[in-house]
Amino acid sequence: MRVSPDFHEAVELIGKRWTGAIVWALSERSHYFAELTHVVPGLSDRLLSRRLRELESEGVVERNVHAGTPPRVSYALTEKGRALRPAIRELRAWAQRWNGTHS
Amino acid sequence: MRVSPDFHEAVELIGKRWTGAIVWALSERSHYFAELTHVVPGLSDRLLSRRLRELESEGVVERNVHAGTPPRVSYALTEKGRALRPAIRELRAWAQRWNGTHS
């Protein structure tokens, strides 16, 4: 049986470097941009922006601009993004159970 | 809250280009090398070998050599690899439900 292209796309989407980490953080609550930079240490602002734009264009993340000086931008999961939670949860459980083991 | 390094590693592991597809195929049954090349079209033998070696070194996949001329090599999930099934299943369900939608 061939691997379904849908599945392949999904796994490549969330597996893209740092994407899983961003979706994990947003699955807890919405975050301002600056907060996300702390949640995901090691990720540059530039790459974080790029990943957020990709997730936005996939319809997984939505961007909200809050009036003010300067305006602040927050990010949240869309309905499609929230639907990823069970998969994230399972991966998290697997990681906790098996991390550091090699058999 | 910071993203757990365990989760980060797990998502980077299965999100590595083609890895999710290989794990998906092996989650159905063990495969000979040549079978895997058909399951995952577009993946070169060289990259498939590399991914299988990585999965082996993570303890997710095991390699079995079958005597014969020439000997044949098959790949199967280990217990750690089989434990990924629920996560794969959730991702698959998500992909089927949401593929092609962007909101």
N, CA and C atoms of all chains as a GROMACS GRO file, in nm:
protein
  618
    1MET      N    1   0.082  -0.120   0.000
    1MET     CA    2   0.000   0.000   0.000
    1MET      C    3   0.086   0.126   0.000
    2ARG      N    4   0.055   0.218  -0.086
    2ARG     CA    5   0.130   0.342  -0.091
    2ARG      C    6   0.092   0.433   0.024
    3VAL      N    7   0.188   0.512   0.063
    3VAL     CA    8   0.162   0.610   0.168
    3VAL      C    9   0.071   0.718   0.111
    4SER      N   10  -0.033   0.754   0.185
    4SER     CA   11  -0.125   0.854   0.131
    4SER      C   12  -0.056   0.990   0.125
    5PRO      N   13  -0.075   1.061   0.015
    5PRO     CA   14  -0.014   1.194   0.003
    5PRO      C   15  -0.063   1.289   0.112
    6ASP      N   16  -0.188   1.273   0.154
    6ASP     CA   17  -0.240   1.358   0.263
    6ASP      C   18  -0.154   1.344   0.388
    7PHE      N   19  -0.130   1.216   0.422
    7PHE     CA   20  -0.053   1.189   0.543
    7PHE      C   21   0.087   1.244   0.527
    8HIS      N   22   0.143   1.217   0.410
    8HIS     CA   23   0.279   1.263   0.384
    8HIS      C   24   0.290   1.414   0.401
    9GLU      N   25   0.195   1.486   0.344
    9GLU     CA   26   0.196   1.633   0.360
    9GLU      C   27   0.183   1.675   0.505
   10ALA      N   28   0.096   1.606   0.577
   10ALA     CA   29   0.073   1.645   0.716
   10ALA      C   30   0.199   1.625   0.798
   11VAL      N   31   0.265   1.513   0.777
   11VAL     CA   32   0.382   1.483   0.858
   11VAL      C   33   0.498   1.577   0.819
   12GLU      N   34   0.505   1.611   0.693
   12GLU     CA   35   0.611   1.704   0.651
   12GLU      C   36   0.580   1.844   0.704
   13LEU      N   37   0.454   1.877   0.711
   13LEU     CA   38   0.419   2.008   0.765
   13LEU      C   39   0.458   2.020   0.912
   14ILE      N   40   0.410   1.925   0.994
   14ILE     CA   41   0.440   1.946   1.135
   14ILE      C   42   0.584   1.908   1.170
   15GLY      N   43   0.647   1.832   1.079
   15GLY     CA   44   0.784   1.792   1.106
   15GLY      C   45   0.888   1.893   1.061
   16LYS      N   46   0.844   1.993   0.988
   16LYS     CA   47   0.937   2.096   0.944
   16LYS      C   48   1.007   2.156   1.064
   17ARG      N   49   1.134   2.178   1.052
   17ARG     CA   50   1.213   2.225   1.166
   17ARG      C   51   1.140   2.334   1.245
   18TRP      N   52   1.115   2.308   1.372
   18TRP     CA   53   1.053   2.398   1.471
   18TRP      C   54   0.901   2.406   1.463
   19THR      N   55   0.842   2.358   1.357
   19THR     CA   56   0.698   2.375   1.344
   19THR      C   57   0.623   2.304   1.456
   20GLY      N   58   0.664   2.183   1.484
   20GLY     CA   59   0.598   2.106   1.590
   20GLY      C   60   0.604   2.182   1.722
   21ALA      N   61   0.719   2.240   1.749
   21ALA     CA   62   0.737   2.314   1.874
   21ALA      C   63   0.643   2.435   1.880
   22ILE      N   64   0.629   2.504   1.768
   22ILE     CA   65   0.540   2.621   1.764
   22ILE      C   66   0.395   2.579   1.785
   23VAL      N   67   0.355   2.473   1.717
   23VAL     CA   68   0.216   2.427   1.730
   23VAL      C   69   0.190   2.378   1.873
   24TRP      N   70   0.287   2.311   1.930
   24TRP     CA   71   0.275   2.269   2.071
   24TRP      C   72   0.247   2.388   2.161
   25ALA      N   73   0.329   2.492   2.148
   25ALA     CA   74   0.315   2.610   2.234
   25ALA      C   75   0.177   2.673   2.215
   26LEU      N   76   0.136   2.687   2.090
   26LEU     CA   77   0.006   2.750   2.064
   26LEU      C   78  -0.110   2.660   2.104
   27SER      N   79  -0.083   2.531   2.117
   27SER     CA   80  -0.193   2.442   2.157
   27SER      C   81  -0.228   2.464   2.304
   28GLU      N   82  -0.140   2.528   2.379
   28GLU     CA   83  -0.171   2.562   2.519
   28GLU      C   84  -0.256   2.689   2.526
   29ARG      N   85  -0.213   2.791   2.452
   29ARG     CA   86  -0.286   2.919   2.450
   29ARG      C   87  -0.224   3.006   2.340
   30SER      N   88  -0.290   3.118   2.308
   30SER     CA   89  -0.233   3.207   2.208
   30SER      C   90  -0.111   3.277   2.268
   31HIS      N   91  -0.020   3.318   2.183
   31HIS     CA   92   0.105   3.380   2.226
   31HIS      C   93   0.133   3.505   2.143
   32TYR      N   94   0.191   3.605   2.209
   32TYR     CA   95   0.250   3.715   2.134
   32TYR      C   96   0.379   3.667   2.070
   33PHE      N   97   0.418   3.737   1.963
   33PHE     CA   98   0.541   3.699   1.893
   33PHE      C   99   0.660   3.686   1.989
   34ALA      N  100   0.677   3.788   2.075
   34ALA     CA  101   0.793   3.788   2.165
   34ALA      C  102   0.789   3.668   2.260
   35GLU      N  103   0.668   3.628   2.300
   35GLU     CA  104   0.657   3.512   2.388
   35GLU      C  105   0.703   3.385   2.317
   36LEU      N  106   0.668   3.376   2.190
   36LEU     CA  107   0.707   3.257   2.115
   36LEU      C  108   0.859   3.245   2.105
   37THR      N  109   0.925   3.359   2.097
   37THR     CA  110   1.072   3.351   2.089
   37THR      C  111   1.130   3.290   2.217
   38HIS      N  112   1.060   3.306   2.329
   38HIS     CA  113   1.109   3.245   2.453
   38HIS      C  114   1.071   3.099   2.466
   39VAL      N  115   0.954   3.067   2.411
   39VAL     CA  116   0.906   2.929   2.421
   39VAL      C  117   0.996   2.835   2.342
   40VAL      N  118   1.046   2.886   2.232
   40VAL     CA  119   1.125   2.802   2.144
   40VAL      C  120   1.268   2.855   2.138
   41PRO      N  121   1.348   2.825   2.239
   41PRO     CA  122   1.482   2.883   2.242
   41PRO      C  123   1.564   2.826   2.126
   42GLY      N  124   1.647   2.910   2.069
   42GLY     CA  125   1.730   2.863   1.959
   42GLY      C  126   1.672   2.895   1.823
   43LEU      N  127   1.550   2.946   1.824
   43LEU     CA  128   1.486   2.979   1.698
   43LEU      C  129   1.500   3.130   1.673
   44SER      N  130   1.556   3.168   1.561
   44SER     CA  131   1.574   3.311   1.532
   44SER      C  132   1.440   3.376   1.500
   45ASP      N  133   1.433   3.508   1.521
   45ASP     CA  134   1.310   3.582   1.489
   45ASP      C  135   1.272   3.562   1.343
   46ARG      N  136   1.373   3.559   1.260
   46ARG     CA  137   1.347   3.549   1.118
   46ARG      C  138   1.283   3.415   1.080
   47LEU      N  139   1.340   3.309   1.136
   47LEU     CA  140   1.286   3.176   1.106
   47LEU      C  141   1.148   3.159   1.172
   48LEU      N  142   1.133   3.212   1.293
   48LEU     CA  143   1.002   3.207   1.358
   48LEU      C  144   0.896   3.276   1.272
   49SER      N  145   0.928   3.393   1.218
   49SER     CA  146   0.833   3.464   1.130
   49SER      C  147   0.798   3.379   1.010
   50ARG      N  148   0.899   3.316   0.953
   50ARG     CA  149   0.874   3.237   0.833
   50ARG      C  150   0.782   3.117   0.864
   51ARG      N  151   0.812   3.050   0.974
   51ARG     CA  152   0.728   2.935   1.012
   51ARG      C  153   0.585   2.978   1.039
   52LEU      N  154   0.569   3.093   1.106
   52LEU     CA  155   0.434   3.141   1.136
   52LEU      C  156   0.359   3.174   1.008
   53ARG      N  157   0.428   3.233   0.913
   53ARG     CA  158   0.362   3.263   0.785
   53ARG      C  159   0.321   3.134   0.713
   54GLU      N  160   0.408   3.033   0.718
   54GLU     CA  161   0.374   2.905   0.654
   54GLU      C  162   0.251   2.844   0.721
   55LEU      N  163   0.250   2.847   0.854
   55LEU     CA  164   0.137   2.788   0.926
   55LEU      C  165   0.009   2.867   0.901
   56GLU      N  166   0.024   2.998   0.885
   56GLU     CA  167  -0.090   3.081   0.850
   56GLU      C  168  -0.143   3.044   0.712
   57SER      N  169  -0.051   3.025   0.617
   57SER     CA  170  -0.098   2.997   0.480
   57SER      C  171  -0.157   2.856   0.471
   58GLU      N  172  -0.119   2.767   0.564
   58GLU     CA  173  -0.182   2.635   0.570
   58GLU      C  174  -0.314   2.639   0.646
   59GLY      N  175  -0.345   2.752   0.705
   59GLY     CA  176  -0.470   2.762   0.780
   59GLY      C  177  -0.463   2.700   0.918
   60VAL      N  178  -0.342   2.680   0.970
   60VAL     CA  179  -0.325   2.616   1.102
   60VAL      C  180  -0.319   2.723   1.212
   61VAL      N  181  -0.264   2.837   1.176
   61VAL     CA  182  -0.243   2.944   1.273
   61VAL      C  183  -0.312   3.071   1.224
   62GLU      N  184  -0.367   3.151   1.318
   62GLU     CA  185  -0.418   3.282   1.277
   62GLU      C  186  -0.348   3.392   1.356
   63ARG      N  187  -0.336   3.504   1.290
   63ARG     CA  188  -0.260   3.617   1.338
   63ARG      C  189  -0.359   3.725   1.376
   64ASN      N  190  -0.342   3.783   1.495
   64ASN     CA  191  -0.430   3.892   1.538
   64ASN      C  192  -0.349   4.013   1.574
   65VAL      N  193  -0.389   4.127   1.518
   65VAL     CA  194  -0.318   4.251   1.548
   65VAL      C  195  -0.396   4.326   1.654
   66HIS      N  196  -0.327   4.365   1.762
   66HIS     CA  197  -0.391   4.438   1.871
   66HIS      C  198  -0.349   4.584   1.863
   67ALA      N  199  -0.448   4.673   1.854
   67ALA     CA  200  -0.420   4.816   1.842
   67ALA      C  201  -0.336   4.862   1.961
   68GLY      N  202  -0.258   4.964   1.940
   68GLY     CA  203  -0.171   5.014   2.046
   68GLY      C  204  -0.048   5.075   1.982
   69THR      N  205   0.038   5.131   2.064
   69THR     CA  206   0.161   5.190   2.010
   69THR      C  207   0.278   5.131   2.086
   70PRO      N  208   0.354   5.043   2.024
   70PRO     CA  209   0.330   4.988   1.890
   70PRO      C  210   0.220   4.882   1.894
   71PRO      N  211   0.160   4.850   1.780
   71PRO     CA  212   0.062   4.742   1.779
   71PRO      C  213   0.131   4.611   1.814
   72ARG      N  214   0.058   4.521   1.880
   72ARG     CA  215   0.119   4.391   1.912
   72ARG      C  216   0.047   4.285   1.831
   73VAL      N  217   0.121   4.182   1.798
   73VAL     CA  218   0.065   4.075   1.715
   73VAL      C  219   0.065   3.946   1.794
   74SER      N  220  -0.051   3.880   1.799
   74SER     CA  221  -0.055   3.750   1.867
   74SER      C  222  -0.094   3.641   1.767
   75TYR      N  223  -0.062   3.520   1.804
   75TYR     CA  224  -0.087   3.403   1.719
   75TYR      C  225  -0.166   3.299   1.796
   76ALA      N  226  -0.261   3.238   1.727
   76ALA     CA  227  -0.343   3.134   1.791
   76ALA      C  228  -0.368   3.024   1.690
   77LEU      N  229  -0.405   2.907   1.736
   77LEU     CA  230  -0.443   2.801   1.644
   77LEU      C  231  -0.583   2.828   1.590
   78THR      N  232  -0.604   2.795   1.464
   78THR     CA  233  -0.738   2.795   1.406
   78THR      C  234  -0.807   2.663   1.445
   79GLU      N  235  -0.928   2.644   1.394
   79GLU     CA  236  -0.996   2.516   1.419
   79GLU      C  237  -0.913   2.400   1.362
   80LYS      N  238  -0.860   2.419   1.243
   80LYS     CA  239  -0.775   2.316   1.181
   80LYS      C  240  -0.652   2.290   1.268
   81GLY      N  241  -0.596   2.395   1.323
   81GLY     CA  242  -0.479   2.382   1.409
   81GLY      C  243  -0.513   2.310   1.539
   82ARG      N  244  -0.628   2.347   1.598
   82ARG     CA  245  -0.668   2.282   1.724
   82ARG      C  246  -0.693   2.134   1.702
   83ALA      N  247  -0.733   2.100   1.580
   83ALA     CA  248  -0.759   1.958   1.550
   83ALA      C  249  -0.629   1.875   1.549
   84LEU      N  250  -0.516   1.943   1.552
   84LEU     CA  251  -0.388   1.871   1.560
   84LEU      C  252  -0.355   1.826   1.703
   85ARG      N  253  -0.430   1.879   1.800
   85ARG     CA  254  -0.394   1.851   1.940
   85ARG      C  255  -0.382   1.703   1.974
   86PRO      N  256  -0.477   1.619   1.930
   86PRO     CA  257  -0.462   1.477   1.967
   86PRO      C  258  -0.331   1.417   1.914
   87ALA      N  259  -0.291   1.456   1.794
   87ALA     CA  260  -0.166   1.404   1.738
   87ALA      C  261  -0.046   1.454   1.819
   88ILE      N  262  -0.051   1.582   1.855
   88ILE     CA  263   0.056   1.641   1.936
   88ILE      C  264   0.065   1.569   2.072
   89ARG      N  265  -0.053   1.544   2.128
   89ARG     CA  266  -0.058   1.478   2.259
   89ARG      C  267   0.004   1.339   2.252
   90GLU      N  268  -0.029   1.267   2.148
   90GLU     CA  269   0.025   1.130   2.133
   90GLU      C  270   0.176   1.133   2.115
   91LEU      N  271   0.222   1.227   2.036
   91LEU     CA  272   0.368   1.236   2.014
   91LEU      C  273   0.440   1.272   2.143
   92ARG      N  274   0.373   1.358   2.220
   92ARG     CA  275   0.430   1.401   2.347
   92ARG      C  276   0.440   1.284   2.444
   93ALA      N  277   0.334   1.206   2.448
   93ALA     CA  278   0.333   1.089   2.536
   93ALA      C  279   0.442   0.990   2.493
   94TRP      N  280   0.453   0.971   2.364
   94TRP     CA  281   0.556   0.880   2.312
   94TRP      C  282   0.694   0.931   2.349
   95ALA      N  283   0.715   1.060   2.332
   95ALA     CA  284   0.846   1.119   2.360
   95ALA      C  285   0.881   1.100   2.508
   96GLN      N  286   0.782   1.124   2.594
   96GLN     CA  287   0.810   1.112   2.738
   96GLN      C  288   0.841   0.968   2.775
   97ARG      N  289   0.767   0.876   2.714
   97ARG     CA  290   0.786   0.736   2.748
   97ARG      C  291   0.918   0.681   2.697
   98TRP      N  292   0.955   0.720   2.576
   98TRP     CA  293   1.065   0.653   2.506
   98TRP      C  294   1.192   0.734   2.494
   99ASN      N  295   1.188   0.859   2.536
   99ASN     CA  296   1.307   0.942   2.518
   99ASN      C  297   1.429   0.877   2.582
  100GLY      N  298   1.537   0.879   2.507
  100GLY     CA  299   1.663   0.828   2.561
  100GLY      C  300   1.677   0.676   2.551
  101THR      N  301   1.568   0.608   2.517
  101THR     CA  302   1.579   0.463   2.497
  101THR      C  303   1.608   0.438   2.349
  102HIS      N  304   1.677   0.330   2.325
  102HIS     CA  305   1.709   0.301   2.184
  102HIS      C  306   1.668   0.161   2.145
  103SER      N  307   1.566   0.110   2.210
  103SER     CA  308   1.516  -0.022   2.166
  103SER      C  309   1.369  -0.038   2.201
  104MET      N  310   0.544   2.845   2.908
  104MET     CA  311   0.605   2.712   2.924
  104MET      C  312   0.694   2.679   2.805
  105ARG      N  313   0.812   2.632   2.834
  105ARG     CA  314   0.902   2.593   2.726
  105ARG      C  315   0.859   2.460   2.664
  106VAL      N  316   0.890   2.448   2.540
  106VAL     CA  317   0.861   2.322   2.471
  106VAL      C  318   0.957   2.216   2.524
  107SER      N  319   0.903   2.099   2.558
  107SER     CA  320   0.992   1.997   2.613
  107SER      C  321   1.088   1.946   2.507
  108PRO      N  322   1.215   1.931   2.543
  108PRO     CA  323   1.312   1.881   2.446
  108PRO      C  324   1.276   1.741   2.395
  109ASP      N  325   1.215   1.661   2.481
  109ASP     CA  326   1.172   1.526   2.438
  109ASP      C  327   1.078   1.536   2.320
  110PHE      N  328   0.977   1.623   2.337
  110PHE     CA  329   0.879   1.638   2.231
  110PHE      C  330   0.945   1.692   2.106
  111HIS      N  331   1.030   1.790   2.125
  111HIS     CA  332   1.099   1.851   2.012
  111HIS      C  333   1.176   1.745   1.933
  112GLU      N  334   1.250   1.662   2.005
  112GLU     CA  335   1.326   1.555   1.937
  112GLU      C  336   1.235   1.459   1.864
  113ALA      N  337   1.123   1.425   1.928
  113ALA     CA  338   1.032   1.327   1.866
  113ALA      C  339   0.974   1.382   1.736
  114VAL      N  340   0.934   1.507   1.741
  114VAL     CA  341   0.870   1.563   1.623
  114VAL      C  342   0.973   1.585   1.511
  115GLU      N  343   1.094   1.617   1.550
  115GLU     CA  344   1.198   1.634   1.448
  115GLU      C  345   1.236   1.497   1.390
  116LEU      N  346   1.231   1.395   1.474
  116LEU     CA  347   1.260   1.260   1.424
  116LEU      C  348   1.158   1.216   1.320
  117ILE      N  349   1.029   1.218   1.359
  117ILE     CA  350   0.935   1.163   1.262
  117ILE      C  351   0.904   1.262   1.149
  118GLY      N  352   0.940   1.388   1.172
  118GLY     CA  353   0.914   1.487   1.067
  118GLY      C  354   1.025   1.497   0.964
  119LYS      N  355   1.135   1.431   0.990
  119LYS     CA  356   1.247   1.435   0.896
  119LYS      C  357   1.197   1.387   0.761
  120ARG      N  358   1.241   1.451   0.657
  120ARG     CA  359   1.189   1.420   0.523
  120ARG      C  360   1.180   1.269   0.499
  121TRP      N  361   1.061   1.219   0.474
  121TRP     CA  362   1.028   1.080   0.441
  121TRP      C  363   1.017   0.987   0.561
  122THR      N  364   1.063   1.030   0.676
  122THR     CA  365   1.062   0.936   0.788
  122THR      C  366   0.920   0.896   0.826
  123GLY      N  367   0.831   0.992   0.830
  123GLY     CA  368   0.692   0.962   0.865
  123GLY      C  369   0.633   0.860   0.770
  124ALA      N  370   0.664   0.876   0.641
  124ALA     CA  371   0.612   0.784   0.541
  124ALA      C  372   0.666   0.643   0.562
  125ILE      N  373   0.794   0.633   0.596
  125ILE     CA  374   0.853   0.500   0.620
  125ILE      C  375   0.790   0.434   0.742
  126VAL      N  376   0.775   0.513   0.848
  126VAL     CA  377   0.716   0.457   0.971
  126VAL      C  378   0.571   0.416   0.946
  127TRP      N  379   0.499   0.497   0.871
  127TRP     CA  380   0.361   0.462   0.835
  127TRP      C  381   0.357   0.325   0.766
  128ALA      N  382   0.442   0.308   0.665
  128ALA     CA  383   0.442   0.182   0.589
  128ALA      C  384   0.475   0.065   0.681
  129LEU      N  385   0.575   0.081   0.764
  129LEU     CA  386   0.616  -0.028   0.853
  129LEU      C  387   0.513  -0.051   0.964
  130SER      N  388   0.429   0.048   0.989
  130SER     CA  389   0.328   0.028   1.094
  130SER      C  390   0.220  -0.069   1.047
  131GLU      N  391   0.213  -0.091   0.917
  131GLU     CA  392   0.117  -0.190   0.864
  131GLU      C  393   0.176  -0.332   0.876
  132ARG      N  394   0.300  -0.348   0.833
  132ARG     CA  395   0.369  -0.478   0.839
  132ARG      C  396   0.516  -0.455   0.806
  133SER      N  397   0.599  -0.560   0.826
  133SER     CA  398   0.740  -0.545   0.790
  133SER      C  399   0.752  -0.545   0.637
  134HIS      N  400   0.856  -0.484   0.587
  134HIS     CA  401   0.877  -0.470   0.443
  134HIS      C  402   1.021  -0.505   0.408
  135TYR      N  403   1.038  -0.566   0.291
  135TYR     CA  404   1.172  -0.578   0.235
  135TYR      C  405   1.212  -0.441   0.181
  136PHE      N  406   1.342  -0.426   0.169
  136PHE     CA  407   1.394  -0.297   0.120
  136PHE      C  408   1.326  -0.257  -0.012
  137ALA      N  409   1.323  -0.351  -0.107
  137ALA     CA  410   1.268  -0.319  -0.240
  137ALA      C  411   1.120  -0.278  -0.231
  138GLU      N  412   1.048  -0.340  -0.137
  138GLU     CA  413   0.907  -0.302  -0.120
  138GLU      C  414   0.895  -0.157  -0.073
  139LEU      N  415   0.986  -0.121   0.017
  139LEU     CA  416   0.979   0.017   0.069
  139LEU      C  417   1.002   0.120  -0.041
  140THR      N  418   1.087   0.083  -0.137
  140THR     CA  419   1.108   0.180  -0.246
  140THR      C  420   0.980   0.204  -0.325
  141HIS      N  421   0.891   0.104  -0.328
  141HIS     CA  422   0.764   0.127  -0.397
  141HIS      C  423   0.661   0.200  -0.312
  142VAL      N  424   0.668   0.173  -0.183
  142VAL     CA  425   0.571   0.235  -0.093
  142VAL      C  426   0.590   0.387  -0.090
  143VAL      N  427   0.715   0.427  -0.101
  143VAL     CA  428   0.746   0.568  -0.088
  143VAL      C  429   0.804   0.618  -0.220
  144PRO      N  430   0.717   0.647  -0.316
  144PRO     CA  431   0.768   0.686  -0.448
  144PRO      C  432   0.839   0.820  -0.436
  145GLY      N  433   0.946   0.834  -0.512
  145GLY     CA  434   1.017   0.961  -0.509
  145GLY      C  435   1.135   0.961  -0.414
  146LEU      N  436   1.147   0.853  -0.339
  146LEU     CA  437   1.256   0.844  -0.242
  146LEU      C  438   1.368   0.759  -0.304
  147SER      N  439   1.488   0.812  -0.314
  147SER     CA  440   1.599   0.736  -0.373
  147SER      C  441   1.644   0.624  -0.280
  148ASP      N  442   1.705   0.519  -0.337
  148ASP     CA  443   1.757   0.408  -0.256
  148ASP      C  444   1.855   0.460  -0.150
  149ARG      N  445   1.934   0.555  -0.192
  149ARG     CA  446   2.036   0.605  -0.103
  149ARG      C  447   1.976   0.675   0.018
  150LEU      N  448   1.875   0.759  -0.007
  150LEU     CA  449   1.813   0.832   0.104
  150LEU      C  450   1.730   0.735   0.190
  151LEU      N  451   1.665   0.639   0.123
  151LEU     CA  452   1.591   0.539   0.200
  151LEU      C  453   1.684   0.464   0.295
  152SER      N  454   1.801   0.422   0.246
  152SER     CA  455   1.898   0.354   0.333
  152SER      C  456   1.937   0.441   0.451
  153ARG      N  457   1.960   0.567   0.421
  153ARG     CA  458   2.004   0.656   0.528
  153ARG      C  459   1.896   0.670   0.635
  154ARG      N  460   1.772   0.691   0.589
  154ARG     CA  461   1.662   0.706   0.685
  154ARG      C  462   1.645   0.579   0.769
  155LEU      N  463   1.659   0.463   0.704
  155LEU     CA  464   1.643   0.337   0.777
  155LEU      C  465   1.754   0.323   0.882
  156ARG      N  466   1.874   0.362   0.846
  156ARG     CA  467   1.984   0.356   0.944
  156ARG      C  468   1.958   0.450   1.061
  157GLU      N  469   1.906   0.568   1.032
  157GLU     CA  470   1.875   0.663   1.141
  157GLU      C  471   1.768   0.604   1.233
  158LEU      N  472   1.665   0.547   1.172
  158LEU     CA  473   1.556   0.491   1.252
  158LEU      C  474   1.605   0.372   1.333
  159GLU      N  475   1.698   0.296   1.275
  159GLU     CA  476   1.759   0.185   1.348
  159GLU      C  477   1.838   0.237   1.467
  160SER      N  478   1.915   0.344   1.445
  160SER     CA  479   1.998   0.391   1.556
  160SER      C  480   1.913   0.456   1.664
  161GLU      N  481   1.792   0.502   1.629
  161GLU     CA  482   1.699   0.554   1.730
  161GLU      C  483   1.622   0.442   1.799
  162GLY      N  484   1.638   0.319   1.750
  162GLY     CA  485   1.567   0.207   1.810
  162GLY      C  486   1.421   0.198   1.767
  163VAL      N  487   1.387   0.263   1.657
  163VAL     CA  488   1.248   0.262   1.610
  163VAL      C  489   1.225   0.148   1.510
  164VAL      N  490   1.329   0.117   1.436
  164VAL     CA  491   1.320   0.014   1.330
  164VAL      C  492   1.424  -0.093   1.355
  165GLU      N  493   1.389  -0.220   1.324
  165GLU     CA  494   1.492  -0.323   1.328
  165GLU      C  495   1.506  -0.390   1.193
  166ARG      N  496   1.626  -0.435   1.167
  166ARG     CA  497   1.667  -0.487   1.039
  166ARG      C  498   1.688  -0.636   1.055
  167ASN      N  499   1.629  -0.713   0.965
  167ASN     CA  500   1.647  -0.858   0.972
  167ASN      C  501   1.702  -0.909   0.840
  168VAL      N  502   1.809  -0.990   0.851
  168VAL     CA  503   1.869  -1.046   0.731
  168VAL      C  504   1.819  -1.189   0.713
  169HIS      N  505   1.766  -1.218   0.593
  169HIS     CA  506   1.714  -1.351   0.564
  169HIS      C  507   1.813  -1.423   0.475
  170ALA      N  508   1.858  -1.541   0.522
  170ALA     CA  509   1.957  -1.618   0.446
  170ALA      C  510   1.904  -1.647   0.306
  171GLY      N  511   1.994  -1.665   0.213
  171GLY     CA  512   1.953  -1.691   0.073
  171GLY      C  513   2.059  -1.632  -0.017
  172THR      N  514   2.042  -1.656  -0.147
  172THR     CA  515   2.137  -1.601  -0.243
  172THR      C  516   2.059  -1.518  -0.345
  173PRO      N  517   2.068  -1.389  -0.342
  173PRO     CA  518   2.136  -1.310  -0.238
  173PRO      C  519   2.052  -1.305  -0.110
  174PRO      N  520   2.114  -1.271   0.002
  174PRO     CA  521   2.035  -1.255   0.125
  174PRO      C  522   1.938  -1.137   0.107
  175ARG      N  523   1.822  -1.146   0.171
  175ARG     CA  524   1.729  -1.032   0.163
  175ARG      C  525   1.719  -0.968   0.300
  176VAL      N  526   1.694  -0.840   0.297
  176VAL     CA  527   1.689  -0.765   0.423
  176VAL      C  528   1.548  -0.708   0.440
  177SER      N  529   1.490  -0.734   0.556
  177SER     CA  530   1.359  -0.674   0.582
  177SER      C  531   1.368  -0.580   0.703
  178TYR      N  532   1.269  -0.494   0.710
  178TYR     CA  533   1.265  -0.393   0.817
  178TYR      C  534   1.129  -0.400   0.886
  179ALA      N  535   1.133  -0.386   1.017
  179ALA     CA  536   1.009  -0.388   1.096
  179ALA      C  537   1.021  -0.286   1.207
  180LEU      N  538   0.907  -0.247   1.262
  180LEU     CA  539   0.911  -0.158   1.378
  180LEU      C  540   0.950  -0.238   1.503
  181THR      N  541   1.026  -0.177   1.589
  181THR     CA  542   1.053  -0.232   1.722
  181THR      C  543   0.934  -0.199   1.812
  182GLU      N  544   0.944  -0.236   1.939
  182GLU     CA  545   0.838  -0.199   2.034
  182GLU      C  546   0.826  -0.045   2.042
  183LYS      N  547   0.940   0.021   2.047
  183LYS     CA  548   0.940   0.168   2.050
  183LYS      C  549   0.874   0.226   1.924
  184GLY      N  550   0.901   0.162   1.811
  184GLY     CA  551   0.843   0.206   1.685
  184GLY      C  552   0.692   0.181   1.681
  185ARG      N  553   0.651   0.064   1.732
  185ARG     CA  554   0.507   0.033   1.733
  185ARG      C  555   0.431   0.130   1.823
  186ALA      N  556   0.501   0.179   1.924
  186ALA     CA  557   0.437   0.273   2.016
  186ALA      C  558   0.408   0.408   1.948
  187LEU      N  559   0.463   0.428   1.830
  187LEU     CA  560   0.432   0.551   1.755
  187LEU      C  561   0.298   0.543   1.682
  188ARG      N  562   0.243   0.422   1.675
  188ARG     CA  563   0.121   0.406   1.594
  188ARG      C  564   0.007   0.501   1.630
  189PRO      N  565  -0.024   0.520   1.759
  189PRO     CA  566  -0.135   0.612   1.789
  189PRO      C  567  -0.110   0.753   1.734
  190ALA      N  568   0.014   0.798   1.742
  190ALA     CA  569   0.045   0.932   1.691
  190ALA      C  570   0.028   0.936   1.538
  191ILE      N  571   0.074   0.829   1.473
  191ILE     CA  572   0.062   0.820   1.327
  191ILE      C  573  -0.086   0.820   1.288
  192ARG      N  574  -0.164   0.743   1.365
  192ARG     CA  575  -0.307   0.733   1.336
  192ARG      C  576  -0.376   0.868   1.348
  193GLU      N  577  -0.340   0.942   1.453
  193GLU     CA  578  -0.402   1.074   1.473
  193GLU      C  579  -0.365   1.170   1.360
  194LEU      N  580  -0.239   1.163   1.320
  194LEU     CA  581  -0.194   1.252   1.212
  194LEU      C  582  -0.265   1.218   1.081
  195ARG      N  583  -0.284   1.086   1.063
  195ARG     CA  584  -0.351   1.038   0.943
  195ARG      C  585  -0.495   1.086   0.939
  196ALA      N  586  -0.562   1.076   1.053
  196ALA     CA  587  -0.702   1.120   1.061
  196ALA      C  588  -0.710   1.271   1.036
  197TRP      N  589  -0.617   1.341   1.094
  197TRP     CA  590  -0.616   1.487   1.075
  197TRP      C  591  -0.594   1.520   0.927
  198ALA      N  592  -0.500   1.451   0.866
  198ALA     CA  593  -0.468   1.478   0.725
  198ALA      C  594  -0.590   1.450   0.637
  199GLN      N  595  -0.659   1.338   0.666
  199GLN     CA  596  -0.777   1.305   0.584
  199GLN      C  597  -0.886   1.408   0.601
  200ARG      N  598  -0.904   1.453   0.725
  200ARG     CA  599  -1.012   1.547   0.753
  200ARG      C  600  -0.985   1.685   0.694
  201TRP      N  601  -0.860   1.727   0.703
  201TRP     CA  602  -0.830   1.868   0.677
  201TRP      C  603  -0.754   1.892   0.549
  202ASN      N  604  -0.712   1.788   0.482
  202ASN     CA  605  -0.633   1.809   0.360
  202ASN      C  606  -0.705   1.899   0.262
  203GLY      N  607  -0.629   1.994   0.209
  203GLY     CA  608  -0.686   2.082   0.106
  203GLY      C  609  -0.766   2.198   0.163
  204THR      N  610  -0.792   2.194   0.293
  204THR     CA  611  -0.861   2.309   0.352
  204THR      C  612  -0.756   2.404   0.405
  205HIS      N  613  -0.789   2.530   0.405
  205HIS     CA  614  -0.692   2.627   0.456
  205HIS      C  615  -0.752   2.718   0.562
  206SER      N  616  -0.849   2.664   0.634
  206SER     CA  617  -0.901   2.742   0.746
  206SER      C  618  -0.960   2.650   0.851
   0.00000   0.00000   0.00000
